[in-house]
Amino acid sequence: MNFSDGSVTMVRPGAGVNFTQALQAFRDANKSSSLVDDWKGPSEQWRGLKTEEGELTELMLDGCGLSQVPPEVAALGKLQKLWLSNNGLRQLPDEIGDLAGLQSLWLGNNLLRSLPEGISRLGNLKQLWMPNNNFREFPEAVCKLPTIEWLDMSENKLMTIPPCIGSMSTLGRLDLHSNSIASLPEEIGALKQVKHLSLHFNALASLPAGIAGCEGLVKHLSLHFNGLASLPAGIAGCEGLVWLSLNANRLTGLPKEICCMTALVRLSLHINQLASLPENIGALTGMEALSLHKNQLSRLPSSIGKLTGASRMSLYENQLTEVPPEIGNMANLQELWLYSNQLTELPPQLGQLQRLRKLWADRNQLSSVPEALGNCAELQELYLDHNQLKTLPLSLGKLSNLRRLYLEGNPELVIPPELQQLPALDFKDYQAAAAAAGGANSGGLVVQYEQLRGFIPASHLGRPLNRDNMADYVGQKLPALFLEVDENKQCLVLSHRRATGAPVHSLRVGDVVTGVVQRLEQYGAFVDIDGTAGTAGVATGLLHISQITHERLSSVDQVLQAGDKLKAMVLSVDTEKARFTLTTKKLEKEKGDMMRNKQLVFDGAEAMAAEWLAGSGPERERERLRKAKEAITEPNDDSNDKSILYYTKVVGAVGEVTEDGAHVDFIDDTTGCGNRGFVPLSECSMATIQSPLEVLTPGMVREFMVISTREDAHGQSTLSLAAIETQAFWHRIKLMQAEDVPVHVTVTAITKGGLLVQYKHLQGFMPNSQLGSARKRESLADYVGKELPALFLEVDEDEARLMFGHRRALEKIAMRQLEEGHVVTGVVSAIKVYGAFVDIDAGPGCIRGLLHISQISHERLISVGQVLQAGDKLKAMVLSVNIKKARVTLSTKKLEKEKGDMMRNKQLVFDGAEAMAAEWLARSGPKKKRRAGDIIDEGDTDS
């Protein structure tokens, strides 16, 4: 919750609150108190600060179950920001136009189909967010807003955009993605100020020539996942554009004029039908990332070598037969993906790429590797598997930074003896070792490799070894791969599982694999797969409990047992850690099929996986969109009415409520016909409830989601209220993550890696590294059962996983107190080559700031250790603050009276720190003074 100086920042009532009574009580409380911090209304807590008149400036009413806007809202004349998201609003009152001072209005996740004409009276409105509603037509009243800067109408049902959109001359950002827009008006070009235009996930077949008028479009034009077959030459009019997304369209070629867009830094063209590129593609000299994979390219123009600023270029899964030698001129190239083409050789000019770190050339027809490749000193990953290699150049032994070298799938390959020696540790992922097991302990096997002692962790034991029988293998020789080698400690860590298992990197997301359940854990099932997707040997993947079925499971053994045979789809592959995850959930035709009939799921696995790939591919965003937004008609041969849509929202009236669920009468928006559905107990709420009557009563009108259109014995479809709540919940916390909104979490348990915490109905994790400097390991038990402020670090809806940061929440609170020019005290926590990290004592939390070596003294230093050591106490001046990146830079250089004082007498500098900082501020002028809320680049400092 944010507080502004001297004004109410936010008021938030809970669901079911009597708004009139609560608002009056808030005003009464403000008359007698300057700070209303913990006043509790009829249901939930309200917080805020009062203005002199006791009026509200910001009001949050999201997630309150409102079916209409309370009439008292229109009387809040000082209101500047209004949140009405995540309700059940079908319309807004015309009186909302009376909020003359309103600047920001949030209306997302409602049921709005239109806006009142009164909305056009909001003469100061700058930001209007209306995603995920039911708009089928663009509200023309919005076009009359004279100051609108940001309009978001994404995730609606828009099919056309009216010409009047061209009158919105102040618009700086327009979000229209995830609709069904088939065309744009020529007037779109009148938006001279728009910098960001998102149109992805629509049905655009072409762009109007008027797009050339968007001369202010400098940030991002997103057009991916449409049906574009060509681009107008006028797109070059957007000459200042930095990022253009055109992937997943139907482009067969590009206009040569696109090469005039010299400001482009990122160009995404993958998953199209491109057969060639413009010959002058090299004119895009500012390009940093070029994505061209999954097209039909057979050659590259020689001018591509002029893209000297490009650091990443993906060309995999094309039809390339050669790589032009000019590629050696791309001096900044760090990642080059060439796998799954028809290459017979690599140009020796690749050796000129001194910054190249990743080269993936697997699954081609290479018969040799150029000797010059050994000159790529920064190379870390080299994929050459599944080619026709017979030998390797000795120059590869010079690649001291190489961490990954994949060579399997080359049946005639003979590795030179010079590359098989133990010092060539870069080849550990291919080179196998015979290790003799010398002993077993609870953590794994102690082994001997030649004269060195090593260790195989229990997690890296391959079949038939396991924790129970590993003692039986003491004295035997085992195949293993090197995982870690510490030359100083003469220590080896090896993997038996990776030496005997299938190569994980051969798996691809979307592959269907067969396997056997090896063992069950509380969090999922480990599955052994073999002989699938081009692999050899056995690999073990995790089928997480959340990826078994769409139904909620209390335990894995409800569906699976050790020894069960199954089919599953590869969901993710981590080649770095040799891990992969599986899913059967994505293979279900209907929610819960894995619980009712597993064999039905396995029989249709390939078809469902192909459908998932065609509809989404590895992009998880598209999968969520397919399920939650697109209208998908579910086949049902027994039903006479096939118009009901799968995973669509309907509004219905609750009828009879039993202990098993509730019967609901609803109207299909598509046909206007009445239908009947049933909400089972498990779908009545996100939370665990004992009876449907806890949330649903006869006569109640609510929004539901159709989760199955296969009619039951009573001719009813299956509806869900939990799905609606879940969608709103995840949308809300993603917004909170994006805006760094702090929340309170309850500590439930301690683990080796951190704390398990509870937020709402979900369990989350807080790593040790995010506990804050005050959280010592031995005192963590004191925090079980307590609430801690935290920020969302990771929000993964697919895996229902949350990660929190307590340290960052404390830092955010503390950083708000910092101001450029302030003198702070701290302790040197770490010394690096480039400077010293200082733990600053700043109120509620400890902030780590960087005192760069160039900011220690006016005298030139050879090393930081000349002046500072870890543990030293000091004073320093805040030089810059970047609250978004949680970075603070410090300076003692500015506090020196004479050049070199920090080297001669540090204490003298610290004693006069405040006076010197005040003198610096006075000399630098008021424009130099910035608060922590400003975004300050670390390089933007006075020298």
Buried (B, 14 or more C-beta within 10 A) or exposed (E): EEBBEEBBBBBBBBEEBBBEEBBEBBBEBBEEEEEBEEBEBBBBEBBBBBBEEBBBBBBBBBBBEBEEBBEEBBEBEBBBBBBBBBBBBBBBBBBBBBBEBBBBBBBBBBBBBBBBEBBBBBEBBBBBBBBBBBBBBBBBBBBBBEEBBBBBBBBBBBBBBBBBBBBBEBBBBBBBBBBBBBBBBEBBBBBBBBBBBBBBBBEBBBBBBBBBBBBBBBBBBBBBBBEBBBBBBBBBBBBBBBBBBBBBBEBBBBBBBBBBBEBBBBBBBBBBEBBBBBEBBBBBEBBBBBBBBBBEBBBBBBBBBBBEBBBBBBBBBBEBBBBBBBBBBBBBBBBBBBBBBEBBBBBBBBBBBEBBBBBBBBBBEBBBBBBBBBBBBBBBBBBBBBBBBEBBBEBBBBBEEBBBBBBBBBEEBEBEEEBEEBEBBBBBBBBBBEBBBEEBEEEBBBBBBEEBEBBBBBEBBBBEBEEEEBEEBBEEEBBBBBBEBEEEEEEBBBBBBBBBBBBBBBBEBBBBBBBBBBEBEEEBBBBBBBEBBBBBBBBBBBBBBBBBBBBEBEEBEBBBEEEBEBBBBBBBBEBEEBBBBBBBBBBBBBBBBBBEEBEBBBEBBEEBBEBBBEBBBBBBEBBBBBBBBBBBEBEBEEBEBEBBBBBBBBBBBBBEBEEEBBBBEBBBBEEEEEBBBBBBBBBBBBEEBEBBBEBBEEEBEBBBBBBBBBBEEEEBBBBBBBBBBBBBBBBBBEBBBEEBBBBEBBBEEBEEEBBBBBBEEBBBBBBBEBBBEEBEEEEBEEBEEEEBBBBBBEBEBBEBBBBBBBBBBBBBBBBBBBBBBBBBBBBBBEBEEEBBBBBBEBBBBBBBBBBBBBBBBBBEBEEBEBBBEEEBEBBBBBBBBBBEEBBBBBBBBBBBEEEEBBBEEBEBBBEBBBEBBEBBBEEBEEEEEBBBEEEBEBEEBEE
